[in-house]
Amino acid sequence: MFKKYRRVILVMLFFAAFINYIDRAALSIAAPYISNEFHLTPADMGFIFSSFFVGYALFNFVGGYLADIFGPRKTFGIAMSFWSFFGGLTAFSFNFSSLYIVRVLFGLGEGPIGSANNKTINNWFPASERARAVGISTGGMSLGAALTGPIVGFMALHWGWKTPFVVIMLLGFVWTFFWLKYVSDRPRDNSHVSTAELQEIEQGQVITSEVSTKASLGYFLKQPTILATAAAFFASNYILYFFLTWFPSYLVMAHGLSIKDMALVSAIPWLIGFIGQVGGGFISDLVYKKTGNLMFSRKVVIVVCLLGSALGVSLGGLATSTVSAVLLMSLTIFCQYLTTSNYWAIIQDTVRGENVGGVGGFVHFLSNLAGIVGPALTGILVQSSGSFTSAFLLAGALAVVAALAVAFAVKPITD
């Protein structure tokens, strides 16, 4: 079935992202139950949603650095085991404080996923396939989030809100077993890789960075291209996490949907987002083949689609019906996910291979500060204003600023 073993690696990464987002999105589906049981206000739930990102953002950078030192195989395996355990422990929380602590630790375990995924793709794929490989591997996130509503909603309705967290924990442990058994850090170290495939991978891993080999990790972290990419990724994640954490509650609070209907309707934008997430990498690689300009192929997708996200989320804040709100958020998530693989591709295109994990982790850390700020700020805005409109408009404004930053500040890095 898989004549090229790197496709097996890609399938494993896809399912890691799939489990990652079922784990992560489960709380938003269970939120109405948890709010009632623990007597939490919207502001309280905003801080609970943000708690995950306190640990997650910190270990984005730490995880990327560890992936450079110990390799993505070991880093990824340990991270999946850790986050699966604490994801399951969510079911045993009993008040605001216990839930907050568990979610911080859960986020800490998930921190390395982005940079470890990026490092694995950097090691296993030629440059001409990297953007689409990132898009496919991370496509599991949006598909996982899409299925979370029906799956978690069904289990919560029939067996209580705690059940899905335990089931997802077991799923993570199963994935870890297969990852450690069949994956290696590099294709050269894997007996399943043919000589022809190994040659194809290694010949296609051209060093695109024009920076001398003496440049340190710190040198890359100070570059405007890296900082602008991080800023754009921040705005993109702000929209994503606003949607991931609050959209189900928004459907219940602002449009009066039942929890059963909410669980089904909230899946629609994620399914559209899945198409965007996979498609973004293919579009970028196609533009590269047509133009021969690697940087332009990444930037044009990011700028156009961030502006599309800004339009969708801003109008979504003014929507008066459930149908229009869902359609506009579907457009927003579709455009947002078209950009995702291209942030990682810019890092791989401009940074030397030995620094990809650390730089990727740093960018992921800065971008995921949006997860700390966004959900908490949304809860405060909703509680103080009594509506979601200002939160939607703020997300749109950030996307416009980010598009401008990429258009004017992202350039090839040279000495």
N, C-alpha and C positions, 0 to 999 in steps of 0.2 A: 504493500500500500504506500509506504513512504520510501521512495527510492533515494531520497536525500534525507539523511538523518537529522539535519537541522530543522526539518519540518516537525519531527518528534519533539524537539526542544521547543518549537513555537507552540505546539499543542499544549505542552506542559505549562508554558508561560501563560497561555490563554486561560487555562483552568485555574491557575493561581490567581489571576486577576478576577475571574468569575467568583471564586470563593471569597476573595478579598471584599468584593462589593456586596455580596449577599450578607456577609458578616457586618459590613459597615452600615448598609442601608436598613438592616433589620430593626435597629432602634427607632428609626423614623416611623416605620409602620406600626411598631408596638407603642409608640409615644402616647397615643390617647389612653391606652390601658394603664401605662406607667404613671402618667400624670394623675389619673383618678386614684390609683392605688396609693401613691406616695404624696398626694395633695400638693402637686407642683404647679406654680404659676407659669405663664409664658416666658417670663424672664428666667425662672429656674430652669425650664427646659432648654432655653437658649444656652445657658452655661453648661448643662449636661451635654448638649450637642457639641459644644466647643471643647469639652474636656478631652475627647479623643485626640484632638489635634495638638494639645499641649505635648503629649508624649510623641505623637506622630511626627510633628515638625522637627523636634529636636533630633530624633533618630533618622530622619531623612539624610542629614549630613553625616552623622556617625555611621549609619549603615553603608553609605556610599564609600566612606573612607575604609571601612572594614572589608567591603567587597574588593577594593583595590589591593588590600594586604592579604586577606585570607581566601579570596576568590568568591564568586557569586554562588557557587553550589552550596558551600557550607553556610554562608551568610543567609541565603534564602531559606535553607532547610531549618536552621535554628529559629529564624524570624517567624516562619509559618507555624512552627510548634508553639512558640511563645504566645503569638496572638490568638491562635485557636484556643489555647487553654483559658486565657483571660476573656475571650469572647464568650466561651461557655460559662465562665464565672459570673457574667452579667445576670444570668438566671437566678443567682443566689444573693443578689443585692437586696437590701431591705429598706433603704431610705436614700435621701439625696446624697449624703456624704459617701456612703458605701458605693453607690452607683457611680459617683464622680471619680473615686479612686480607681475602681475597676476599669472604667473607660479610659483613664489616663494610661494605665498599664497596658491595656489592649492596644491603644494607639502607638505606644512605644514599640510593641512587637511588630506592628505593621510598617513602621517607619522605613525600614530598608527596602521595601518592595520595589519602589520606582527605580532607584539607582542600581539595585541588584538586577532587575529586569534589563535596564539599559546596558549594564556591563556585560550581561550574558549575550545580548544581541550584538554588541560591539565585538565580542570574541568569536561569535558563531556565524555572522553574516557579512558578505561583501558590502561595500559602501552603497552599491546601486540598489540593494534590497532593504536597507536599514529602515527607511521611513515606513515602508509598508509592513515590515516585520514588527516595528513598534506599534503601528496601527492595529494589526491583527492581534498581537499579544494583549494590548490594553483594551481591545474590543470586548474582552471578557468582563471588563468592569461595567460597561453600560448594559450588556446582556444580563449580567448578574443582578444589577439594580432593577432591571425590567421585571425579572422573574421573582424578585424579593417580595413585591406587593402581593401577588397571588399566592405564593408559597407560604410566606410568613403570615399573611392574613388568614389563610385557611387553617394553618396550625394553631394560630392564636385563638381563632374563633372556636375551634373544636377541642383543643387540648390546653389552652392557656398560653399567655404571652411568653412564658419562660421556655417552653418546649423547643422552639426553633433555634434558640441560642445553643442548646446542648447538641442538637442534630448537626448544626453547622460546625461545631467544634470537632466532632468525629470525622466530618468530611475533610477538614484540614489535616488531621493526623494521617488519613489515608493518602492524601496527596503527597505529604512529606515522605512517606515510605517509598513511593515510586520515584520521586525526584532524586532522592539520595541513591537509589539503586541504578537508575538509568542515565543520569546526567553527569557530565564532567565540566570542569571550568572552561576547557578549550577543546576544540574538535580533535586536535592532535593526540589528546590523551584518551580518546574514546575508541574502543575497538570496533564499534558499529559504523564508523565513518570510513567510506571507501577512499582509496588513494586519489581518485579523480575528484571526488567532492572536496577533499582536503586541499587539493591544489586550486580548485575553483574558489574556495573561501579565502585562502591566504593570498592569492594573486589579486583578489578583489578588494583586499583590505588596504587600500592606498592611504598613506598618511597625508591628509589634506591640510593639517596645521602647518602654517608657515613660521611658527615660532621655534627658536632654537631649542635643542635638547637640554640646555642649561636652565630653562625657565622652570620655576617652582610652581607648586599648586597655588600658592598665594598670588603669584603673578596673574594667573588666569582669573582668580576670584575678584580681582580689581578691574578687570576689563569692562568697558562700557557695553560691549556686545553681550557679555554674560549677565551683567546687571539689568540691562534692558530686557533680555530674554526672561529673567526671573520676574521682573515687574509685569510683563505680559502674562506669564504663567500665573502670577498672583491674581490678576484680574479674571483670568479664565477660571481659576479655581474658586474665586469668590462667587461667581455665578453658579458653578457646579455645586458647591457646598451649601449655598443658599437654597438651591433646588433640592439637593439630596436630603437636607435636614428638615426644611420647613414646608416644602410643597405639599406633602400629605396632610399636615396639620392645616395648611392654608385651604385645601379643598374642603376639609371638615368645618373649619371656623368661618371662612368667608363665603362658601358656596353651599354649606349645609349638607354635604354628602354624608351618607352613613359610612361606618368604618369598612363594611364589606365593599361598597361601591368605590370608596377611596382606594382600597387595595388594588382594585382592577384598573381604575382610570389612571392612577399614578404610573402604571407600567407603560402607557402609550408613549410619552416623550422619551423614555429610556430605549424603547425599541427603535425609534427614529434615530436616537443618539448613537446606537450601535452601528447603524449604517454610516453615519458620519465619522465615527471613530476609526472604523476600518478603511473607509474611503479616503480620509485625509492623507494617509501615507501613500496610497496609490496615486492620488492626484499630484502630490509633491514629486514623487519619483517620475511621473509622466512629464511634468513640466521640465524637470531636470534633463530628461532624455531629449526633449524638443529644443531646449535652449542651451544646454551645456553649462548653465550657471547654477551651481549648487545652492548658493546663498539666496539668490532670487527665488528659486523654487520653494524654499522654506518660507521666506518672508511674505510672498504674495498670498499664500494660503492663510497665514496668520492674520495679516492686516484685513483682508476682505472679510474673513469669517468672524473676526472680533467685532467688526462694525455690524455685521449681520446679527450677532448675538446681542449687541447693544440695542439695536432696533427692536428685536423680539422681546427682550426682557422689559424694556421701558414700556412698550405697548401692553405687555402682559399685566403690568401694574395698574393699567386703566381698564382692563377687561371687566365687563359686567355680567358675563355668562360663563358657565363652566366650560362649554364647548370652545369659546374664544380663548379662554385662559389656557386650556390644554393645548390648543393648536399653536398659540404663540410661544408657549414654553417648549413645545416640540421643535419649533423653528430655532429657538434659542439654543437648546441642547444639541441639536444637529450641527449648527454652526460652531458652537463651542468645542464639540468633540472633533470637528474637522481640523482644529488647530493643534490638538494635543500631541500627536506624534512628531510634529514639527519642532516643538521646543527641544525634545530629546535629540532630534536629528541635527539641530544647530550645534548642540554640544558635541555630538560625535563628529561633526564635520569640521569643527574648529579647534578641538582640544586633542592633544596626543593621547593615545590609547591608555597609557599608564596613569593618566590623570582623569579619565572619563568618570570613574566612580566617584571620586572626591568632588569634582566640579558639578556633576549631575546631582549628587547629594546636597551640595550647597544651594543650587538653584531650586531643588525640590523643597528644601527647608524654607527658603524665603517665600516660595509660592504657597506653601501650606500654612504660613502664618494667616492666610485668608480663612482657614478653617477655625482658627482661634477667634479671630475678629468677627467674621461674617455671621455665624449663627447666634453668637451672644448679642451683637449689635442689632440683628434683626429682631430678636426677642424683646430687647429694650424699646426699639422703634414701634413694634406692634403694641406693646403694653402701654406706651405713652400716647400714641396717636389713635389707637383703636382700629387701625387698618394696616394693610400690607403695602400700600401704594408707595410710600417713601422708600421702603426697602428695595422694591423693584427698580425704582428710578436711580437709586444710588448704585446698584449693580450695573446698570446700563452706562452711567457716567464713567465708571472705572474702566469699562471695556473700551470706550472711545479713547481715553488717555493712553491705555496700553497699546492700542493700534498705532497711535502716533509715535510712541516710544520705539516700537519695532521698525516702523517706516524710516525713521531718521537716525537711530542709534546703533542698529545691528549691522555690523560690517565684518569682513574677514579679519581675524586677529593676526597681526604681524609684529615683529620686533620693533 
